[in-house]
Amino acid sequence: MTAGTADVIGAGLAGMAAALALADSGYAVRLWEASPAAGGRCRSFNDPLTGRLLDNGNHLLMGCNHAVFALLDRTGTRNELMPLGAEAVPLYDLEARKLGWAPFSLRSWWQRGASAFSLGDVGALTRVLLAGPGTTVAACASAGVLWDALTAAVLNTGPEVAAAAPLAAVLRRILFGGPGSGRPYIAASSLGQTFAEPLLATLEAAGAQIRFSCPVTALHCENGTVTALTAGGSEFEATGPVILAVPPAAASRLLPGISFPQSYSPIDNLHYRLPAPATLPGGEPLLGLLGGQAQWLFLRGDVASVTISAADELQTVAADELAERVWADIAPVLGLSGMAAPPCRVVREKRATLALTPAVEASRPGRHAAGLANLRLAGDWLASPLPPTIESAITSGLAAARDLVQDAATRFPGWASQVPALRLSRS
Ligand SMILES: Cc1cc2nc3c(=O)[nH]c(=O)nc-3n(C[C@H](O)[C@H](O)[C@H](O)COP(=O)(O)OP(=O)(O)OC[C@H]3O[C@@H](n4cnc5c(N)ncnc54)[C@H](O)[C@@H]3O)c2cc1C
């Protein structure tokens, strides 16, 4: 006997985490997804131009992403996340042609980088860690390549306008979260093999029905409760929990009259197919780049992928021209100076995340914002101490599911209730 039917709208990581928690609680889950595939903003695709399986964008995870690891333990794919060798990321100064390290724990800061940081940096770090809700990063730390790069990477927003508080939340977890908190991880083979594929298989094994290319276009409500939804042109009765795990623009269309934040920041990713596998200075598959257009360089076999966060100013630059400019940055780093740019797939995510200014940060809604008894919102854009990331997406999906399972006095699964981040999520 099931606990009833539950509907989850959106098969991104928030929606899939919520769907799995509900399925494990005994619900017959229907998961509705508008696109033909799962994963949302964290997905892989076969690219005919490079002939390779590519990720829409390189994703960096950290040892302190407890919700991510809890979910991967449930799907049995923790080993699909590959740790980098140390709690420090190699950084390459493109102008000085010099390799350094960004320490991601107090221990490695002491071992590797203490001498590279000035008293000014330590003062800026202290001000960021103590920053109040209305403060920008720029008000705490004066401009410089390191703070610019860190802010763009963590908040996907330029330091002059970015809110300091979510950066502080991430830094606190990294620096004071215990051993391994600062260790960076990347998908060993692809985002799809790490997240969407095992999640779908686990959901199917738990009895969930997944409907692709089936956008939900209307929610029907009576007496403050969702009673039915229109999906793929047909109406379906909703008798139990409903979790709306779609981006803010889609949530606004389904819940007219409620205003959600609509200010986004883009991320550009460029995937170059190299003539042969390469290695990077520092010996890791990841290299931070300072002083150029390219910010992060990831290597997977013969594919070199560049990430440019907070890429607002590049959105008017044609993809071909951007590929040429970025190649000029990375060719010397790859030992390929003088070679013409190889085939390059440019993926531009215009709405990669919210643009995390203090005003937008303050306007991130709670998961009860729709005011409907059996509906909760989920997604990386909802209120959280953390910036919009995989960790906040999964955390919010689990928090939404937990609310509704507890309402029905059903047992919430152990793997999901042990996520320490849940205690931090604002509702
Ligand atoms: C290029 C890029 C790089 C990133 N790098 C990092 C990183 O390094 N580290 C990190 O932690 N995070 C990173 N992120 C952020 C991370 O990808 C997101 O935080 C996370 O994937 C958001 O998941 P979500 O489930 O909240 O939303 P989404 O992934 O947007 O999922 C929403 C889903 O809802 C579906 N949908 C929309 N409307 C409807 C409808 N009407 N009916 C049914 N379905 C609907 C969509 O198709 C989508 O599948 C990056 C994002 C991008 C784009």
The ligand as an SDF file (V2000), in Angstrom:
LIG
                    3D

 53 58  0  0  0  0  0  0  0  0999 V2000
   26.9430   26.5140  -16.6130 C   0  0  0  0  0  0  0  0  0  0  0  0
   26.6170   26.2660  -15.1710 C   0  0  0  0  0  0  0  0  0  0  0  0
   27.6370   26.0090  -14.2720 C   0  0  0  0  0  0  0  0  0  0  0  0
   27.3350   25.7570  -12.9300 C   0  0  0  0  0  0  0  0  0  0  0  0
   28.3590   25.4510  -12.0720 N   0  0  0  0  0  0  0  0  0  0  0  0
   28.0540   25.0330  -10.8250 C   0  0  0  0  0  0  0  0  0  0  0  0
   29.0770   24.5480   -9.9750 C   0  0  0  0  0  0  0  0  0  0  0  0
   30.2580   24.5690  -10.3330 O   0  0  0  0  0  0  0  0  0  0  0  0
   28.7250   24.0710   -8.7460 N   0  0  0  0  0  0  0  0  0  0  0  0
   27.4100   24.0460   -8.3290 C   0  0  0  0  0  0  0  0  0  0  0  0
   27.1560   23.5560   -7.2240 O   0  0  0  0  0  0  0  0  0  0  0  0
   26.4250   24.5440   -9.1110 N   0  0  0  0  0  0  0  0  0  0  0  0
   26.7080   25.0180  -10.3450 C   0  0  0  0  0  0  0  0  0  0  0  0
   25.7040   25.4650  -11.1640 N   0  0  0  0  0  0  0  0  0  0  0  0
   24.3510   25.5880  -10.6260 C   0  0  0  0  0  0  0  0  0  0  0  0
   23.5890   24.2610  -10.6510 C   0  0  0  0  0  0  0  0  0  0  0  0
   23.6150   23.6740  -11.9300 O   0  0  0  0  0  0  0  0  0  0  0  0
   22.1450   24.5530  -10.2600 C   0  0  0  0  0  0  0  0  0  0  0  0
   22.1370   25.1710   -8.9970 O   0  0  0  0  0  0  0  0  0  0  0  0
   21.2530   23.3180  -10.1760 C   0  0  0  0  0  0  0  0  0  0  0  0
   21.4180   22.4540  -11.2710 O   0  0  0  0  0  0  0  0  0  0  0  0
   19.8030   23.7970  -10.1110 C   0  0  0  0  0  0  0  0  0  0  0  0
   18.9180   22.6930   -9.9920 O   0  0  0  0  0  0  0  0  0  0  0  0
   17.3600   22.9410   -9.8500 P   0  0  0  0  0  0  0  0  0  0  0  0
   16.7310   21.6200   -9.7760 O   0  0  0  0  0  0  0  0  0  0  0  0
   17.1130   23.9210   -8.7590 O   0  0  0  0  0  0  0  0  0  0  0  0
   16.9090   23.7110  -11.1930 O   0  0  0  0  0  0  0  0  0  0  0  0
   16.9630   23.2680  -12.7220 P   0  0  0  0  0  0  0  0  0  0  0  0
   18.1900   22.4970  -12.9810 O   0  0  0  0  0  0  0  0  0  0  0  0
   16.7530   24.5120  -13.5170 O   0  0  0  0  0  0  0  0  0  0  0  0
   15.7250   22.2780  -12.9190 O   0  0  0  0  0  0  0  0  0  0  0  0
   14.4230   22.7300  -13.2060 C   0  0  0  0  0  0  0  0  0  0  0  0
   13.7490   21.7150  -14.1310 C   0  0  0  0  0  0  0  0  0  0  0  0
   12.3900   22.1010  -14.2970 O   0  0  0  0  0  0  0  0  0  0  0  0
   12.0270   21.8540  -15.6430 C   0  0  0  0  0  0  0  0  0  0  0  0
   10.8310   22.6600  -15.9430 N   0  0  0  0  0  0  0  0  0  0  0  0
   10.7400   23.9910  -16.1420 C   0  0  0  0  0  0  0  0  0  0  0  0
    9.4580   24.3380  -16.3570 N   0  0  0  0  0  0  0  0  0  0  0  0
    8.7200   23.2060  -16.2610 C   0  0  0  0  0  0  0  0  0  0  0  0
    7.3220   22.9200  -16.3560 C   0  0  0  0  0  0  0  0  0  0  0  0
    6.4270   23.8810  -16.5800 N   0  0  0  0  0  0  0  0  0  0  0  0
    6.9150   21.6270  -16.2240 N   0  0  0  0  0  0  0  0  0  0  0  0
    7.7980   20.6320  -15.9930 C   0  0  0  0  0  0  0  0  0  0  0  0
    9.1390   20.8510  -15.8930 N   0  0  0  0  0  0  0  0  0  0  0  0
    9.5780   22.1290  -16.0000 C   0  0  0  0  0  0  0  0  0  0  0  0
   13.2710   22.2690  -16.4130 C   0  0  0  0  0  0  0  0  0  0  0  0
   13.2690   21.7300  -17.7330 O   0  0  0  0  0  0  0  0  0  0  0  0
   14.3730   21.6730  -15.5230 C   0  0  0  0  0  0  0  0  0  0  0  0
   14.6680   20.3520  -15.8790 O   0  0  0  0  0  0  0  0  0  0  0  0
   25.9850   25.7800  -12.4970 C   0  0  0  0  0  0  0  0  0  0  0  0
   24.9550   26.0550  -13.3980 C   0  0  0  0  0  0  0  0  0  0  0  0
   25.2670   26.2930  -14.7200 C   0  0  0  0  0  0  0  0  0  0  0  0
   24.1430   26.5790  -15.6960 C   0  0  0  0  0  0  0  0  0  0  0  0
  1  2  1  0
  2  3  1  0
  2 52  2  0
  3  4  2  0
  4  5  1  0
  4 50  1  0
  5  6  2  0
  6  7  1  0
  6 13  1  0
  7  8  2  0
  7  9  1  0
  9 10  1  0
 10 11  2  0
 10 12  1  0
 12 13  2  0
 13 14  1  0
 14 15  1  0
 14 50  1  0
 15 16  1  0
 16 17  1  0
 16 18  1  0
 18 19  1  0
 18 20  1  0
 20 21  1  0
 20 22  1  0
 22 23  1  0
 23 24  1  0
 24 25  2  0
 24 26  1  0
 24 27  1  0
 27 28  1  0
 28 29  2  0
 28 30  1  0
 28 31  1  0
 31 32  1  0
 32 33  1  0
 33 34  1  0
 33 48  1  0
 34 35  1  0
 35 36  1  0
 35 46  1  0
 36 37  1  0
 36 45  1  0
 37 38  2  0
 38 39  1  0
 39 40  1  0
 39 45  2  0
 40 41  1  0
 40 42  2  0
 42 43  1  0
 43 44  2  0
 44 45  1  0
 46 47  1  0
 46 48  1  0
 48 49  1  0
 50 51  2  0
 51 52  1  0
 52 53  1  0
M  END
$$$$
